[in-house]
Amino acid sequence: MAALSMIKLDKFMQNQGRGEFNFEVFKAAYDADPRLQKLVKNFDDDKVEFKSSEMDDLPQTKDDGGDTVNQMAKRAVDLDDL
């Protein structure tokens, strides 16, 4: 995942002649621009995380403690009950 610190983003924007760039400025830009929303996965006071693929848009699933592939394979070849 690609990430950029707010400090580096601020320096980059200042080098581009855009003035001071901080969390509040970034949040306002993010909230106002759907194009930026499509590029950013997450952000906070310290950093901006950019999406690296379309997979970043999919919801993350949690392990529910169910069967693993290994456990299912062992049961499939378990001949003790025959």
MDTraj code that builds the backbone (N, CA, C; nanometers):
import mdtraj as md
import numpy as np

residues = "MET ALA ALA LEU SER MET ILE LYS LEU ASP LYS PHE MET GLN ASN GLN GLY ARG GLY GLU PHE ASN PHE GLU VAL PHE LYS ALA ALA TYR ASP ALA ASP PRO ARG LEU GLN LYS LEU VAL LYS ASN PHE ASP ASP ASP LYS VAL GLU PHE LYS SER SER GLU MET ASP ASP LEU PRO GLN THR LYS ASP ASP GLY GLY ASP THR VAL ASN GLN MET ALA LYS ARG ALA VAL ASP LEU ASP ASP LEU".split()
xyz = np.array([
    [0.0851, -0.1164, 0.0000],
    [0.0000, 0.0000, 0.0000],
    [0.0906, 0.1239, 0.0000],
    [0.0596, 0.2164, -0.0834],
    [0.1362, 0.3397, -0.0911],
    [0.0814, 0.4408, 0.0091],
    [0.1724, 0.5029, 0.0822],
    [0.1319, 0.6032, 0.1808],
    [0.2268, 0.7221, 0.1723],
    [0.1771, 0.8362, 0.2126],
    [0.2549, 0.9591, 0.2116],
    [0.2239, 1.0340, 0.3402],
    [0.3287, 1.0751, 0.4104],
    [0.3057, 1.1479, 0.5348],
    [0.2520, 1.2870, 0.5034],
    [0.1786, 1.3418, 0.5978],
    [0.1254, 1.4773, 0.5803],
    [0.2395, 1.5778, 0.5689],
    [0.3493, 1.5520, 0.6371],
    [0.4651, 1.6424, 0.6300],
    [0.5214, 1.6440, 0.4887],
    [0.5376, 1.5254, 0.4281],
    [0.5895, 1.5193, 0.2904],
    [0.4897, 1.5782, 0.1918],
    [0.3612, 1.5528, 0.2152],
    [0.2596, 1.6099, 0.1278],
    [0.2607, 1.7623, 0.1362],
    [0.2788, 1.8157, 0.2551],
    [0.2884, 1.9597, 0.2745],
    [0.4081, 2.0163, 0.1979],
    [0.5233, 1.9520, 0.2108],
    [0.6439, 1.9992, 0.1393],
    [0.6232, 1.9951, -0.0112],
    [0.5629, 1.8875, -0.0597],
    [0.5369, 1.8761, -0.2027],
    [0.4460, 1.9888, -0.2507],
    [0.3377, 2.0129, -0.1779],
    [0.2433, 2.1164, -0.2184],
    [0.3064, 2.2558, -0.2112],
    [0.3913, 2.2798, -0.1107],
    [0.4604, 2.4089, -0.1025],
    [0.5556, 2.4261, -0.2196],
    [0.6230, 2.3190, -0.2602],
    [0.7127, 2.3250, -0.3759],
    [0.6356, 2.3523, -0.5050],
    [0.5074, 2.3172, -0.5058],
    [0.4228, 2.3428, -0.6225],
    [0.3584, 2.4814, -0.6167],
    [0.3914, 2.5574, -0.5117],
    [0.3355, 2.6917, -0.4979],
    [0.1938, 2.6929, -0.4440],
    [0.1527, 2.5880, -0.3735],
    [0.0158, 2.5764, -0.3243],
    [-0.0012, 2.6220, -0.1800],
    [0.1041, 2.6656, -0.1135],
    [0.0924, 2.7128, 0.0240],
    [0.0912, 2.5985, 0.1235],
    [0.0568, 2.6325, 0.2460],
    [0.0570, 2.5324, 0.3523],
    [-0.0517, 2.4279, 0.3272],
    [-0.0159, 2.3039, 0.3538],
    [-0.1074, 2.1928, 0.3310],
    [-0.1055, 2.1054, 0.4551],
    [-0.2188, 2.0943, 0.5227],
    [-0.2256, 2.0149, 0.6451],
    [-0.3485, 1.9249, 0.6403],
    [-0.3759, 1.8572, 0.7521],
    [-0.4883, 1.7639, 0.7584],
    [-0.6208, 1.8320, 0.7246],
    [-0.6461, 1.9480, 0.7814],
    [-0.7732, 2.0170, 0.7589],
    [-0.7914, 2.0545, 0.6119],
    [-0.6831, 2.1009, 0.5502],
    [-0.6899, 2.1370, 0.4078],
    [-0.7141, 2.0118, 0.3240],
    [-0.6426, 1.9030, 0.3571],
    [-0.6609, 1.7791, 0.2825],
    [-0.8037, 1.7263, 0.2999],
    [-0.8553, 1.7277, 0.4223],
    [-0.9912, 1.6774, 0.4472],
    [-1.0940, 1.7568, 0.3683],
    [-1.0780, 1.8879, 0.3643],
    [-1.1713, 1.9714, 0.2878],
    [-1.1650, 1.9361, 0.1391],
    [-1.0433, 1.9159, 0.0876],
    [-1.0277, 1.8780, -0.0532],
    [-1.0878, 1.7398, -0.0780],
    [-1.0643, 1.6463, 0.0139],
    [-1.1177, 1.5105, 0.0017],
    [-1.2702, 1.5107, 0.0013],
    [-1.3286, 1.5849, 0.0935],
    [-1.4744, 1.5903, 0.1037],
    [-1.5387, 1.6541, -0.0192],
    [-1.4682, 1.7449, -0.0847],
    [-1.5248, 1.8201, -0.1968],
    [-1.5004, 1.7564, -0.3335],
    [-1.4065, 1.6620, -0.3426],
    [-1.3663, 1.6120, -0.4746],
    [-1.3782, 1.4599, -0.4832],
    [-1.4791, 1.4083, -0.5537],
    [-1.4958, 1.2636, -0.5684],
    [-1.3760, 1.1966, -0.6370],
    [-1.3030, 1.2707, -0.7208],
    [-1.1845, 1.2133, -0.7859],
    [-1.0783, 1.1780, -0.6824],
    [-1.0619, 1.2640, -0.5839],
    [-0.9656, 1.2375, -0.4769],
    [-1.0126, 1.1203, -0.3906],
    [-1.1422, 1.1117, -0.3680],
    [-1.1979, 1.0018, -0.2887],
    [-1.1710, 0.8668, -0.3542],
    [-1.1688, 0.8640, -0.4874],
    [-1.1416, 0.7391, -0.5594],
    [-0.9959, 0.6958, -0.5485],
    [-0.9063, 0.7885, -0.5160],
    [-0.7628, 0.7583, -0.5074],
    [-0.7166, 0.7220, -0.3672],
    [-0.7894, 0.7687, -0.2661],
    [-0.7437, 0.7556, -0.1271],
    [-0.8162, 0.6412, -0.0582],
    [-0.7366, 0.5542, 0.0064],
    [-0.7948, 0.4442, 0.0833],
    [-0.8293, 0.4892, 0.2246],
    [-0.7375, 0.5639, 0.2880],
    [-0.7568, 0.6078, 0.4255],
    [-0.6631, 0.7258, 0.4515],
    [-0.6989, 0.8101, 0.5483],
    [-0.6089, 0.9177, 0.5877],
    [-0.6372, 0.9579, 0.7306],
    [-0.5347, 1.0146, 0.7938],
    [-0.5486, 1.0656, 0.9301],
    [-0.4540, 1.1840, 0.9459],
    [-0.4322, 1.2278, 1.0688],
    [-0.3466, 1.3446, 1.0934],
    [-0.2030, 1.3239, 1.0463],
    [-0.1591, 1.1984, 1.0393],
    [-0.0187, 1.1694, 1.0088],
    [0.0103, 1.1324, 0.8648],
    [-0.0838, 1.0639, 0.7984],
    [-0.0520, 1.0131, 0.6642],
    [-0.1765, 0.9967, 0.5779],
    [-0.1505, 0.9821, 0.4482],
    [-0.2534, 0.9521, 0.3496],
    [-0.2154, 0.8187, 0.2868],
    [-0.3085, 0.7234, 0.2854],
    [-0.2859, 0.5936, 0.2224],
    [-0.3627, 0.5911, 0.0912],
    [-0.2913, 0.5612, -0.0171],
    [-0.3522, 0.5586, -0.1490],
    [-0.3908, 0.4162, -0.1869],
    [-0.4964, 0.4042, -0.2632],
    [-0.5386, 0.2731, -0.3117],
    [-0.4336, 0.2223, -0.4091],
    [-0.4068, 0.0929, -0.4013],
    [-0.3082, 0.0345, -0.4916],
    [-0.3741, -0.0477, -0.6008],
    [-0.5019, -0.0817, -0.5829],
    [-0.5736, -0.1571, -0.6862],
    [-0.7228, -0.1473, -0.6596],
    [-0.8001, -0.2060, -0.7502],
    [-0.9447, -0.2076, -0.7324],
    [-0.9843, -0.2930, -0.6126],
    [-0.8966, -0.3830, -0.5687],
    [-0.9254, -0.4692, -0.4544],
    [-0.9406, -0.3876, -0.3265],
    [-0.8810, -0.2703, -0.3215],
    [-0.8918, -0.1847, -0.2033],
    [-1.0356, -0.1367, -0.1803],
    [-1.1183, -0.1411, -0.2843],
    [-1.2570, -0.0968, -0.2717],
    [-1.3476, -0.2046, -0.2118],
    [-1.3004, -0.3296, -0.2092],
    [-1.3819, -0.4378, -0.1563],
    [-1.3800, -0.4363, -0.0046],
    [-1.4920, -0.4695, 0.0578],
    [-1.4933, -0.4728, 0.2046],
    [-1.4024, -0.5838, 0.2561],
    [-1.3368, -0.5578, 0.3672],
    [-1.2497, -0.6569, 0.4279],
    [-1.3337, -0.7534, 0.5084],
    [-1.3061, -0.8835, 0.4940],
    [-1.3779, -0.9835, 0.5711],
    [-1.2919, -1.0276, 0.6879],
    [-1.3578, -1.0598, 0.7968],
    [-1.2866, -1.1067, 0.9146],
    [-1.2948, -1.2580, 0.9196],
    [-1.1921, -1.3200, 0.9756],
    [-1.1919, -1.4632, 0.9954],
    [-1.2913, -1.4960, 1.1053],
    [-1.3926, -1.5739, 1.0709],
    [-1.4965, -1.6057, 1.1685],
    [-1.4643, -1.7313, 1.2488],
    [-1.3427, -1.7816, 1.2346],
    [-1.3044, -1.9002, 1.3089],
    [-1.3571, -2.0271, 1.2459],
    [-1.4076, -2.0192, 1.1253],
    [-1.4605, -2.1356, 1.0557],
    [-1.3501, -2.2287, 1.0081],
    [-1.3886, -2.3271, 0.9328],
    [-1.2947, -2.4265, 0.8830],
    [-1.1919, -2.3639, 0.7905],
    [-1.0695, -2.4104, 0.8054],
    [-0.9670, -2.3724, 0.7104],
    [-0.9638, -2.4778, 0.6011],
    [-0.9010, -2.4486, 0.4925],
    [-0.8892, -2.5445, 0.3833],
    [-0.8192, -2.6701, 0.4333],
    [-0.7184, -2.6516, 0.5163],
    [-0.6438, -2.7651, 0.5697],
    [-0.7350, -2.8562, 0.6521],
    [-0.8190, -2.7974, 0.7374],
    [-0.9104, -2.8772, 0.8194],
    [-1.0116, -2.9525, 0.7332],
    [-1.0621, -2.8858, 0.6309],
    [-1.1593, -2.9514, 0.5432],
    [-1.0949, -3.0655, 0.4664],
    [-0.9716, -3.0481, 0.4216],
    [-0.9013, -3.1537, 0.3479],
    [-0.8765, -3.2741, 0.4369],
    [-0.8388, -3.2519, 0.5625],
    [-0.8162, -3.3628, 0.6549],
    [-0.9452, -3.4427, 0.6770],
    [-1.0585, -3.3738, 0.6907],
    [-1.1850, -3.4438, 0.7078],
    [-1.2231, -3.5207, 0.5827],
    [-1.1891, -3.4688, 0.4682],
    [-1.2251, -3.5334, 0.3428],
    [-1.1522, -3.6669, 0.3258],
    [-1.0321, -3.6780, 0.3794],
    [-0.9559, -3.8019, 0.3632],
    [-0.9525, -3.8856, 0.4911],
    [-1.0289, -3.8461, 0.5920],
    [-1.0347, -3.9196, 0.7188],
    [-1.1153, -4.0472, 0.6966],
    [-1.0484, -4.1624, 0.7042],
    [-1.1128, -4.2900, 0.6783],
    [-1.1410, -4.3661, 0.8072],
    [-1.1202, -4.3047, 0.9238],
    [-1.1402, -4.3716, 1.0503],
    [-1.2852, -4.4148, 1.0722],
    [-1.3798, -4.3433, 1.0178],
    [-1.5198, -4.3721, 1.0422],
    [-1.5726, -4.4829, 0.9504],
    [-1.4936, -4.5299, 0.8563],
    [-1.5409, -4.6333, 0.7612],
    [-1.5215, -4.7718, 0.8128],
])
top = md.Topology()
chain = top.add_chain()
for i, resn in enumerate(residues, 1):
    res = top.add_residue(resn, chain, resSeq=i)
    for name in ("N", "CA", "C"):
        top.add_atom(name, md.element.get_by_symbol(name[0]), res)
traj = md.Trajectory(xyz[None], top)
